[in-house]
Amino acid sequence: MTTASTPVRTRFAPSPTGSMHIGNLRSALYEYLIAKSLGGQFVLRIEDTDRERYVKGAEKSIFRTLKQAGLKHDEGPDIGGPFAPYVQSERVADYAPLGEQLIEAGHAYRCFCTRERLAGLADARGVAMYDRHCRNLSDAEIVAKLAEKTPYVIRQRMPETGETTFDDLVYGRITVKNETLEDQILIKSDGFPTYNFANVVDDHAMAISHVVRGSEYLSSTPKYNLLYDAFGWDIPVYIHLPLILGEDGQKLSKRHGATGFDDLLAEGYLSEAIINYIAFLGWSPGEETREIFSLEELSRIFAVDGISKSPAVFSYDKLRWFNEQYIRAMDKDRFMNRIRFMTDKAVGRKDYDRALLASLLQPRIATFGEIPDKIAFLAEHKALTHELFSHKKAKITPELSLDILNLAIPAFEGISFDKESVHQTLLGLIEDTGLKTGQVMGAVRLALAAEPVTPGGASEIAALLGKDETVKRLRTAVAFLQGDSNEQQETNGKQPKNFIEAFVEEDLANPDLPDYVHTRFPPEPNGYLHIGHAKALIITYGIAERYNGLYNLRMDDTNPVKEDESFVDAIKEDIRWLGYDWGDRFYYASDFFEQMYECALILIKKGLAYVDERDAETIRRTRGTLTAPGEDSPFRDRPIEESLRQFEAMRDGAYADGAMVLRARIDMASGNMNMRDPVLYRILRETHHRTGDDWVIYPMYDFAHPLEDAFEGITHSLCSIEFEDHRPLYNWVVEHTDVEHKPRQIEFARLGLSYTVMSKRKLRYLVENNLVEDWDDPRMPTLRGMRRRGYTPESIRNFAERIGVSKVPNTVDYRFLEYCLRDDLNERAPRALAVIDPVKLTLTNYPEDKSETVTIRNHPAKPEMGSHTCTFSRYLYIERDDFMVSPDKNFHRLSPGESVRLMGAGVITCDDFVLADDGSVTEILATLDPERDNKDVKATIHFVDQKTAVDADCYLYDKLFESENPDADEVPYDELLNPASMTIAGCAKLEPWILETKSLVGFQFVRSGYFVRDNKDLSRAKPRFNRSVVLKDSYRP
């Protein structure tokens, strides 16, 4: 047995079958780190016994990869060591005698079965379990077959009873029933050992103390231990690593993109960034919060207790982030030399300023693979378009561009050409023409690059192109703008996916605007988030993420009525649950109350705001209508000093609530009602959840909202479509309050969902009138309710992604939301046995005192999810609707005289049944087929053992309203509620494994639906499970 004093030795044992996959490299890294962190040895061994998959030259690829990754081995085929040889095929003579030794000891036997016979054992899925046909051949039969030179393999003789238990440092103690273990092949007919046999033999021979490998080998470990025991060898320490999944929840493979180390290097990732990132695929450094570690640092801090059981998700976005950090940190000369060949090839010449180009690229790329596309314009001047020279915000037009270029050409022709001289020449043009910097620089840059976004501005691009090419391109642009070009072509750049991205890219191309993206999500802390908020959150976060920007979370707490810190905590929790984080960029609108007040003073001093002493009703009445202008307030022209005094007095609490307001002085005849001198501040004596009673005046949303965005440096204020008419006021506030940042407001359609309501006010009505349990009622569209029902963050994000972004309001079918959930759970939810509406089943020919276990696969299509066992005895429960006394011709489940298969247990036949006084069936009497499975039956049903069944309440949910559009019906919500929206099955019977297993996505109760344990009261004696969604639905998107 391996002890604490045993020298630590790990091994990386790859097969030479191709380029190294990320999963293999992660294993090698962890094996290296475990050895080095414990002062041990890291061994490289080549396992090349699978000759059919052997790839010539793959060994060199393995050596190269480990060297590039910095994983220096202490022993191996290329450097030797005390346990040589380190190539499996060179040790092949060692395995056969050990196989014979096992046969002699009764732990193995010869199997003469042909491939054809073995193929015939496969089930409908192509999976074959060896039936031990040759396990008990007589000595005479064996001698005869050997005399006939019948090919054979050596199989391990697994015990048919008892259990095998092993300990894993990650997954803990695991026990497997020996009867489930297949008699695996140890030595193949060609004399080569199988991986499973050679692996054990070589690990022992090389004194490997810690075996580190993927969790897919957990199921094979009992077989290994039985081999160790058979030989009397010490069992090593096991460390099984979690799976690596793609972002779709599937096991990582080439369909997810580049998954090989060489492939990632070819795409422009740095080896040290790859190693740093994959270290975090299944491991965390405890309390350490930073993420950037050198290999040497990882070797010092790595600890096995930081390895997770949960599958790791390989995110290309996260890998890009790691790579970006490493690129940013590179020495400038090293970076320039690293990209030199690539830029020389892309530019197509070598007489350009390499240092200048490197300085432009280093802060703008995440991978080296991006460089060719980013600088392609230096080699090829694409066809120009009129749209390229049309920018409203930058005030660039084709006509203005033509004038600028006609001035730039002679100016450039008369100067020596470098970045500084070009820049000074352009500054001279700006001064001479009186145009804005962005207009001149922008027109020249667009003409030279023929691209809306470039690394660098006009001066840098011109310097890189050189005088001749610069003047040539400017002349081409002049000819195009004058109409001399009659050929146009579209660019091949990545197109924006929606109108918001189109606006963002337009702004990024504008040299007068920020070259970054910064968005925010500003919920009011007076209630809980719902699915509509989730859509807005996903859009705003997605825009920031797509453009490598920043993202803020802000509590818009300008209205103290009903605001509470508990809502703040709930909102944060819901956003994190969805999978989003705001880093250190969390704000409250109330953080800016003093700055907002100062901005209001600025407007008063400019004569753009005044204190109106009329009441709210009078102000509302005199605003006018859509067809008639409003009436000027008698206070509209009051002196500035008077308004300043009154406003200060308002702040000091000199007046009663509603006595007066501060209004903007804009245009009472505006066609936009929001511009008719809107109210900016009102007096309101309500205790604020953060500022207490410090303030008695509070800003109105339309005034506070744009200022909050400006103070936080937001570039794009994304909001729902009802604020479109408010945009002129938003822009007016930003323009006239002298704030530094000028955000752009962009509106999108709100989410409409059938059979529910989305307004916070209407949802509050449901809660306060006891039409639902609470805000987290599983029928509610709140995130808390959806979470309680069993919706996953992934399903909600997928739903938002698939419905897209639009400016046109529309209502999404509620069934599509359920479809996205079902699609997610079908892939990830483990299968379990539960009977919702039970009826007793007694197997009359099964012994009273006997009980056994059957194996249930956790997912029929995903063997990597494993399996579990449940008990089986004489007394069972089955679903009531799985039995019918007088079946019709379409009913194929259990009925008198008919047979069905009990899932995992065998075939039963109904012999009789017992009826209650009311005619309902209380018990079904059946017999179990002696051979369990020798009949063809038309149906399989599930069961739960009466002896071990757990009583539970199952809440079955449906849509909340019967009406597809509750707001369209002019009747109270009470009359529109779906009476079947919640049904309680209070007699459900569950297999105990459900309560013993923690599943983040709940379970599929086989043949019934997807269920999750209620998260509100986990301590209740009788557990409650909520049905997330039914198993099947006719709806298809």
N, C-alpha and C positions, 0 to 999 in steps of 0.2 A: 504494500500500500504506500502511496506517495505521502510523505510527511513534510512538516514545516522545514526540516533540516535537509530535505532532498534538494540538490542543486536544480535551479530553475532552467529548464531547457524547453523552448518552443520550436515548432518547425512549420515552415511554409512548404506545402507539398502540392504544387500545381501540376496539372496535366498539360503536356505540350500540344495543345489542340488549336492554338491560334493566339490572337492578341489578347492581352490580359483585360478582363472585364472589371468594372468598378467593384463588384462584389468580391472578386478574388483579391483585388488590391486592398480592399478594406480589411480582409482577413489577414493579409500579409502585414499590413500596418499595425493592427492590433497585436498580432503575434510578436512583432518587433518591439512594440511599446511595452507589452507585458514583460518580455524578457529583459529589456533594458531598465525598466523601472524597478525591477526586482534584482538587478545585478546578475542576470543570467545570460544564456547563450541563445542566439537566434540561428536556426539551421535551415538551409535550403535543400529540399529533396525533390527530385523529378520523378513523378509517378506516371510512367509511360507504358503501363501494361495494356492499356486500351489501344491496340494496334490499328483498329479500324478507324479511329478518330485522330490518329497521330498525324501531325503536320510537320513536315520536314522544315528545320530551321526555327521551329517555335522555341527551342531551348534558348537560342541566342536572344530571341525577343524577351524571354523571361529575365535573362541576365541584364539586358539593356534597361528594361522597365524598372527593375529594382534599383539599378544604379541611378537612373534619372530621378527616381522617387527618393533617393537618399537612404534606402533601407539596406544597409550593408550587413551581409550575413557573415557569421563567424565560421561556419563550415558549409561545404557544398560541393557540387560536382566540379566547379571551376577552380576551387582553391583547396580542395581536399579536407582532411580532418581525421580524427581517431576512429570514426565509425564508417569510413569509406567501404564500398562505393556508395554514392548518394544518388544513383540512378536506379530505379526499380528493376529495369530489364537486365541490369548487370548483377542483380541479386537473385535472379529467377531460380537458380539451383537450390536456394535456401527454402523455398516454399513447399515444394512437393513432399520432401521428407516430413515436414511438419503436418501436412495434410494426412499422410499415412499414419503419423503418430496419433492424430485425433481419431482416425478410423479404428486403430487398435484399442484405443481407450473407450470406444463407444460413443464418442462425441461427434462423429461424422460418418457418412456412408457414401458408397458409390451410387450414382444415378445414371442409368443407361437410357433414359427417355429421349426420344428423338425430338427435333425441333417441331416437327409436324404434330406430334402428340401434345407437346406443351402449348402450341398455338391453339389447339382445340379446347384448351381449358379456359380461354379468355371469355369474359362476359360480354354483354352488349357494348360496353364502353371500351373493349379491347384490353381490359385489365385481367391478368391471369394470376391466380394464387395456386402455387404448386400443391398438388393433392397427396404428396408423400407416397407416390406409387411404388418407388423403389426402396423405401425406408426399411421395410421388413423382408427383403428378399432372403431366401435361404442361402447358406454357404454354397450349396451345390449350384444354385442358379447363378450366383456371382462368378464362380469358377468357370462355368460354361460360357458365360458371356465374355469373360476375359480371354478364354481360349479362342473364342470366335473373333477376338480383337474388336469387339463392339466398343465404339467410342463412349466415354463416360466423363462425367464431371464429379467432383467431390462436393457434397452438400453438408452443411452443418446440421446436426441432429438437435433440434430444439426440444427442450422439455415440454411435455404436453399439459402439465399441471403446474400449479404454484405461480409465483410472481418473481419478477426481477426488479430490483430497486437500485437506482443510482442517484447521485447528488451532482447538481450542476451549480456553479457559482453564480449564474445569472437566473436560471429558472427554478432553483431549489430542488427539493426531493421529488423524484418522479418514479412512479410504480407502474409497471406494465404486466398484464397477465400473459404468462408464457404461451398460452393457447393461441394468442393472436400473432405470434411470431412465425414467419414463414421460414422453412428450411432453406436458407440462402446458399447460393453456390460459393464455394471457397476457391476451388481450382477448376479452371475451364478445361475443355477437352484438348486445347492446344498446349496445355501444361503451364500456361500463364495464370498467375493468381488474379482473382478479382480485386477491385479496389478495396472492398470491405475487409478482405483477408490480409492483403499485403499491407494495408494501412496499420492494422493491429501489430503484425509481425515486425514491421519496420520501426514503428514507434517504440516498441519494447527493445528492439536491438540497438536503437540509437539513444536509449535512456531518456526519451521525451517525458518530461514531468507534467506539462500542461498541454492538453489538446484543445486547440481553439479552432472552431469551425462554425458554419452557418447552422441556424436552428432547424433547417430541413433534415439535419442528421440526428435530431433528437430521437426519432423513431427507430433509428438503427443502433443507437447506443446500447440498449439491452443485449443485442446480439454480440456487440464487441465485448461487453463485460463477461458474457458467457464464454467467449473465447479466452479472455484473460484468465478466468477461473479454471477453464479446462487445462490450460498450460501451467497454472500455478504462478502466474506472473502478477506483479503489482499493477493495480489499476491507476491510470493517471488522473490528474485533476481535469475536470471537464469545464469548458467555458464555451457555451453556445451563443452565437451572435444573432441578433434579430434580423428578420428579412429586410431587404431594401426594396421599397415599392416605388413605382412611378407616381406622379401626382394624381393619376386616375385611380389609385388604390390597387392597381395590378402589379404583379411582380415585375421588377425592372427588366426591360429587354430592349432589343434594338429598335422596336417599334416606337419607343419613347424618344428616340434620338440617339446621339452618340453616347455609348455606354462603355466603350473601350478606352483604356488609357491613351493609346496611340491616336485614337480618333479625337479625343479631347485636346491633345497636344496639337493635332493638325488644325483644329478649329480655333487655336490661338489662346489656349489656357496655359498658364504657367504650372509647372509640375509642383512647385511648393504651394500654390493656391489649391490645387486638386487635393494634395495630401492634407492640408489644413482643413479643407471642407469635409472630406470623407471621414476624418477623425470624429466629426460630430454626427455622423450617420449611425446613431445607436449609442452614443456616449456623450456625457456632459461632465464638465469639470467641477462639479459641486457648486460651491458658493462663488466661484470665479465668474465674473460677468462678461469679461472680454471674450472675443472670438478669434482674434488673430494670434496664432502661436506658431513659432518655428518648430521644426521637428525635434530639436534639442530640448526646447521647453516642454513639448509633449512628452518626451522621454522621462522628464523629471516628475511631471504631475499626474501622469496617467494612472488610474486606479480601476480595478475590475468592478468595484462597487458602483462605478459611474455608468456601467453598461446597462442599457434598458432592455426590458423584455419586449416592449412594443415595437412593431415594425417602423423602420425609418423611411422617410419619404425623400426621394432624390429630387431636389428642385433645381432646375437649370437657372432660375432667377437668382437663387441663393448662391449657387456656384459662380454665377457672373459677378455677384456682389463681392465675393471673396477675391476673385481674380482682379476686379477693379481696384480693390484696396492694395493688392500687391503691385499692380501697375503704377498706381499713384506714388507708392513708396520707393519705386526703383530709382537708382541713381540716374541722373539725366543722360550721362554718357553711355551707361549700360543700356538704357532704353533706346537711345538713338542707334547704337550698334545692333541692338536686337532687331530693330525694324528696318534696318538699312537695305537689306536685300529686297524685302517686301515693297518698300517705297520706291526703290530704284525701278523695280519691275512695273509697279503701278503707274509711276510718272512717265516711264518710257525713256528717261534720260538720266544723266548723272550730274549735270551742271546746275543743280538747284541747291538751295540753302537747306541742307539736311537738319541742321540744328533748329532752324526756324520751324520746319514742318514737324519735327519731333515735339517741340514745345507746344504746338497747337493740338497735337493728337493725344499726348499723354494724359491730360485731364479730361479727355472727351471719349475715351474708349473703355470698354469693359473687357474685351478680348482682342487679341491681335488680328483675329479673323475679320474684324469689322473694318480694318484699315483700307483694303482695296475699294470697297464701296464708298467710303467716306472721301477718298481722294481721287476717285475715278475721273472727276471733272478736270483734274490737272492734265490728264492725257487726252481726254475727248471733250470737245465742246459740243454739247448736245443742241438739238434744235430748240430755238427760243419760242415762247408763246406770249401772247398779249396778257394772259392772266398772270404770268410771272411778274410783270411790271405794274400790276394793279393791286395796290394796298391802301385801303381807305385809312387805316389808323396811322400808317407811316406817311400818308399823304403823298404816295408815289403813284404816278400815272404813266402810261406809255408816252404821252406828249412831253411831260416834264422830264422823263428819263432821256428822251431824245435830245432835249436841250442840254442836259448835264453831260451826256456822252460827247456831244459835239464840242463842248468846252474842254473836256478831259483829254481828248486825243492830242491836240496840239500842246497842251501843258505837259503831257507825259513825253512827247517826242523831244522836248528840249531839256530833259534832266538826265543826270546820271541815275542809275536805277538800283535802289535798294529799299528796304522797308521804310526807313526813316524819311528818305527823300520823297518817296511816293506819298507818305502820310502828310508831310508838310505841304506838298503840292495840293492834295485834296483839301487840307485846311484852308489854303489860299483860295480855292474855288468857293468854299463855303462863305468865307469872308467877303469875297467879291460879289457873289450872287445874293447874299442875304438869306439863302435857303437854310433849312435845318440840317444838322449833321447827318441825321438818319436818311434824309432824302438824297443827299449827294453820295454818301458812303453806300447806301442801299442800292441805288441805281447802278453804280459802278460794280459792286459786288455781284449783283444779279446778272449783269451783262457778261462778266468774266466767267462766272461759274455755271450759269444756266441752271442753277439749283436753288431752291428756296432756303435750304439749310446747309451751312458749310462750317467746317472747322476754321475759324478765322474770318476776318473782315476783308474789306476791299484792299487795304494796304498790304496785308500779309499775302493775299492771293496774287496780287500783282507782282510782288517781290518774288514769289515762287515761280510764276510763269515767265518772268523776264520781260524786258521791254518789247521785243519783237512780237512775242505771242500776245502780250497784253494789248498792244495797239491793234494787232490783227483781230482779236476778239471784239474789241470795242467797235472797230469798223464794221464787223459782221453784224453786231447789234444795231448800229445806226442804220445799216442797209435794211435790216428786218423791220425796224420801227418806221422807216420811211416807206415801207411797202414793197421793197425790191425783192424780198424773199417770198416765194409762193409755195414753199414746202414746209410743212410743220409735222412734227411727230410727237407722240406722247412719251413722257419719261417712264422709265421702268422702275422708279423708286417705290418703296413700300407705301401703299395707299392707306389713308386713315380708314378705320372701320365704321365710323359714324360721324355725324355732323359736329359733335363736340370735339373729336380729335382733329377734324378739319380746321376748326377755329383755333385750336391750340397750336397746330402746326403753322397756321398763318401767323400767329403771334410770335412763335419762335423764330420765324423767318424775318421778322421785323427788327432791324437793328436798334430801333428806338425803344423797344420793349425788352423786358428781362429775358435772358436766354435759358431760363429754367421754369419749371412748373411747380406751383405750391397751391394745394387745395385744402379744403377743410370740411368737416361735418359738424353742423351746429345745432344739435337737438335742444329743445327746451326741457329743463328738468322738472316738468310738472306731470309726468306720466311715464308709461313704459313704451319702449320701441316696438313697432309692429313691422310686418313684412314690407310695407311701403317704405319705411325708414331704411330697412335693410337694402332695398334696391338703390336708394339714394346714396347710402354709405358705400355700397359696392361700386357704384359709378364713380364717385368722387375719389375713392381710394385707388380704383383701377386706373384713372387718368394719371394720378401722381406716379403710380407704379410703372405704367407704360413708358413714361418719359423720365424715369429715374429721378422723380421729384420728391417733394416733401408733403407731408400730410398732417394736419392738425385736428385735434378733437377739442371742440369748444362748447361749453354749456351756455346757451343763450338765455341767461337769467336776468333779463331786464324787466320782467314782470313778476314782482314778488308774490302775487296771489297764487296759491297752490304750489309754489316751488318748494322743493325739499331736498335735503342732502341725500335722503334715502333713494330718491330717483336718480341722483347723480351716480351713486354706487351701482344701481341696477343697470343703468345705461352702459357704464364702463364694463360691467360683467358681461352684458349681452354682446358688446362689440368684440371683446376678447374671445368670447365663445365662438363668434363667427370667424375668428382667425385673423383679426386685424389688430394692429398695435400702432400707437401714435408716438412711441418713443418718449422723449421729454417734452413734446409739444402739446401739452394740455393746458387749456385756458378757460377762464370764465369771462363772459361779457362784463361782469361786474369788476373785473380787474381794471377795466378801462373807464370806469364811471367818471373819474376826475378828468381824463383826457377828453371824453365826450363833452363834458361841461365846458372845457376850454374851447373846443371846436364850436360849441353853440355861441360862446362869447365872440368868437371870430366872425360868425355870420351876422350877429347883431351889429358889431362894429363896422361891417361892410355894408350895412343897410339891407341885408338879405334875410333878416329875421326880426320878429317883433313880438311883444307880449300882448295877447288878446284877452281882455277881461270878460268876455262873454261866456255864457255857459255852453256845454257841449251840444245841447239840442239846437240852440240858435246857430252855432257854427255849422252844424250838419244841414240845417234848413237853408242856409244862405250859400251853400256850395254850388247851387244850380243843378242842372240835369244834363243828360247827354246831348240835349238839343238847345239848351239855354245856358249862358255863362253864369258864373257865380257873382255874388255881391261883395264888393270890397268891405272889409271890416272898418268901422270908424277908428280903430286903433292901428290900422295898417301904416299910416304915415306919421305915427307918433315919433318924437325925437329919439335918436339912437341912445342918448344918455338916459332918457326916461325908461326905455326898454331894458337897458343894462341894470338900472337900479331895481326895477320890478323883478327882473329875473334873479338877481342876487337875493332879493327879499323872498322870492319863492323858495330858493334853496335854504334860506335861513328859517323857514317855517312860519313866515309872517302871515300866510293866508291859508284858508281852509281848503280841504280837498275839493277840486273842481272849480275853484274860484277863478282861475285864469290858466292859460296855457301859453307856451312859446310856439309860434308858427313860423314856417318859412315864408318868405316874401318872393313868390315866383310869378304866377300868372293865373288870375281868377277866371280868365276866359279860355284857358287851355282846353283842348279837346280831350286831354287825358285828365280824368278827375283827380288822379293822385298828385298832379302838379298844381292844383288849386289851393295854394297856401296850406300845405299839410301841417298837422300838429307835430311838433318835434319833442316837446316835453310836457308832462302833466304832473299835477300835484297828487300824490297818493301816499297816505300814511299807512303803510303795511310793513311789517317787520320782514326784512330780507333775510334769506337763509344764510347769507355770508356776511353782509355788511350791517346786519341788525337794523337799528333805527338811525344810522348815520345819515341817510338820505330820505328826504320827503318828496323829492322830485325824481321822476324816472323817465329815461328817453323812450320814445316810441320806436317800434321795431324798424320802420323804414329809415329812421335816422341812425339808430345804433348799428344796424346790420352792415352797411357799407363801411362804417368807421372801424368796426371790429376787424373786418377783412383787411382794411388798409393798415391798421396798427400791427397786424400779425404778418404783413408782407404777402398776403394771398395774391396769387396772380390770376386765378380763375375761380370765380364764385359760382358754383354749380347749384342750381335750385330748381324747384318744380315750376311747371308752366304757369301757375296762377300768379307768379311774380313777374311775368313778362311785362305787364302794364306798369309795374313798379320800377322797371329798369331805368327809365329817364330820371326818376327821382334819385335812384341809387347813384347814377353817374353825376347828377347835380351836386349831391352831398360831397362826393369824392373830389369833384372839381373845385368847389368853392371853400372847402375847409383847410386847404393848404397842406393836406397830408402828403407824405413822400411817395407812398405806393398808390398806384391807380389800378385796382383790380378790375377784371372784366366779368360781368355777370352773363351767364349762359343758362338758358332754361331748357328743361326736358319734361316730357309728359309724366304725370304721376302714375303710379301703378293702380289699376283697377282690377279687382278680383271678384269673380262671380260668387254668389251665395254667401257673401259676407259684407261687412262695412269696414271702412278703413279710417274714418275720422276719429280722432282721439275723443272728441266730445261725444260722439255716438257710442263709442266703446264704453265710455264712462257711464252712459245711460244704461247699458246692459248690466254693468257691474252694480251700480247704485240701486237698480230696480230688481236685483237678485234674479236676473234672467240667466246669469251664468254664475259659476262658483266665485270667481274673482278674476283679476287681470291675467292670472296664469291658468285659467281654465283651458284645457287642451283643445277646446273648440274655437278659442279666440285666435285672431291673426297676430297677436303679440308674439314677440320672439320668446318670451317666457312661457307662454302657452304652447307654442310650437315645440319648444325644447322639451317641455313636460310631456307632450304627446309623442315625442320620439323623432322629430325632424332633426336632421344632421346639418351642421354648418355647410358641409360639402353639397348637400342637395339644394340648399337655399342659394348658395353661390352659383351653382349650375343653373338653377331656375332663372336667376337674374341675368346670367350671361346669355342664356338661350332666348329670352324674350327681347333682348337687345335694348337699344336706346332710340327713342323717337320723340318728335315734338307733337305728334298727334295723339291725343288721349284715346285709349282703348281699354277694353276689359278683357283680362286673361281668364280663360276657363280654369276654375278651381281644380279641375281634374288634372290639368297640366302640372300644377304644383305637386299634387300627389304622385303623378307619373315620375317626376324627378326624384322624389323621395324613394319610391319603389325601386327605381333604377339603381339608386345608390345602395339601398339595403339589400337588394338581391345579390349584389357583389360582396357585401361585407358582413352581413348578419349571420352568425352561426345558427344552425338548425337545432331545434329542441322539440321535445315531445310535451304537449299540453292538450288536455281534453277540456273544451270550453263548456259543453253541455253533456255531462257524463251519464252513462248508463252502465250498470255492472255487467261484466262478462266473466263467466266461470268456465274454466277448462276442466271438464269433469274427469278426464283421464290423466290429469297432471297431479302428481303427489301433493298432498296437503302441506307437508313440511319441507318441501323442496323450493329452492329459489336459485336463479342463475342470472348471469348478466349477458346482455347483448350489446353489440357495438353499433353506435350511430355515428355516421360521418357528420362532421360539423358543417361541411359544405359539399354537396355531391360533385361539384365541378372543380373543387380546389383542395386537393389532398394536402397541401401545405398548411391548411387550417386545422388538420388533425381530426381526431374523433374522440368520442367519450362513450362511456358505458352506462346503461340503465338496467335496473333490475326487472326480472320477469318471473311470474309465479302463477299459481292456479287462479288467483283472483285479480282481475284487471278492470280498468275502465276503458270504454271506447266512446266515440262521439255518438250521441243519440241518433243523429241523422245518417250515420253509417249503417243503420239497421232499419229494415222495413218488413213488417209482417206480411203485407200483400204487395209485393213490388210490381211496378209496371215493367214493360219490356226494356226500357232504357236504364233501369236501375241495375247496376252490376256489383254493388257492395253486398254486405252480409244480409241474408234472408234465410228462412227455414229451408234446410236441405242444401244450401249453397255454400261455396267456399270462398275465402279471401286469404290474402297473405297478411299476417301481422308484421309490420315493418321490422326487419332485422331478426325476427323470431321464428317464423315458419308459417305453414298453412293451417288454417282452422276451418272446421265445418260446423254450421249451426244445426243443432239437434232439436232444440226446444227453446221456449222462452216463458217468462212469468209475467202475468198482467196484474195491474192494480185494479181496484174496484172501478176506477174511472176509465179503464180501458188502456191506460198508458203502460208501456213496457217498463218493468222494474229490474229485470234480469234476463240475460241471454245465456243459454247453456250450449256449450260447444265442445268439440274434441279437437285436440292438437294432433296433426298428422304425425305418426311415429317417426317418419323420416324427415319430418319438418318441411321439406320443400320438393316433394316429388310430383306435384300436380301443377298443371297449367291453370292459372286463375286469371280473372279479368281485372281484379282490383287489389290494391294494397291499402290497408288502413293502418292508423297508428293507435297507440295504446299508452296507458300509464298504469304501473303496478299499484294496486290498492294498498299494499303493505307500506310502500315508501312514498306514496303520493303526498304532495303538499297542497293544502287548500289555499285557494286564492280567489280574489275578486278580479274579474277582467272587465274593463270598461271599454265598450265598443262604440267608437265615435263615427259620426257621419257629418255632412255639412251642417252648419249652424242654422241656416234659413232654408225654407222650402222655396222661396222666391229667388230667382236668379239675380235679380237686382232689387234688393229690399227697399232702396230709396225711391224707386220708381212707383212703388205701390203706396198710395196715400192712406195707409192704415198703420196702427201702432205695431212696433216690432214684436210685441207680445203675441200678436195674431199671425205673425209670419214665421215664427220659430219652427224649426223642424222637430216634431215630437220624437222622432227617431234619431236625433242628433247624438244622444247618449243612451246606451242600453247597458245595464249592469248584469253581467253573468256572475252570480255570486256563488256558484258551486263548482267553479273550475278546479281541475286537478292537474298539478304540474309535476314533472320529474324533478327530484331534488337538485340535480346538476344546475338547473337554471338559477337557483338561489346561491349556489356555491361558486358561480362563475361571474366575473366582472366583464361585461361587454359594453363598450362605449356606444355601440349602435343598437343595443337591445338584441332581440332574437327573432328568428322566423319560427313561429309556432307552426310546425309543418302542417300543410293543408288548411291552415286557418288564417294566417296573416302575419304581419310584423308587429311585435309587441315590445314595450319597454317598461321597466319597473318605474312606478310613479316616484318622482324625485322629491315630493313634498313631505311625505311622512314615511321614511324608511323604517321607522321603529314600530309601526303598527304590527300587531300579532299576526294578522292575516294579510299577507302582502297584496298590494294592488298593482296590476299591470294594465297599461293603457295600450289600446290598439292604435298603432301609428297609421297604418294604411292596410287595406285589404290585399290579399295575395295577388289577385288578378282583377283587371278591369278592361272593358272593351275599348276604352279611350286610347287613341293613338294620336300623337302630335303630327 
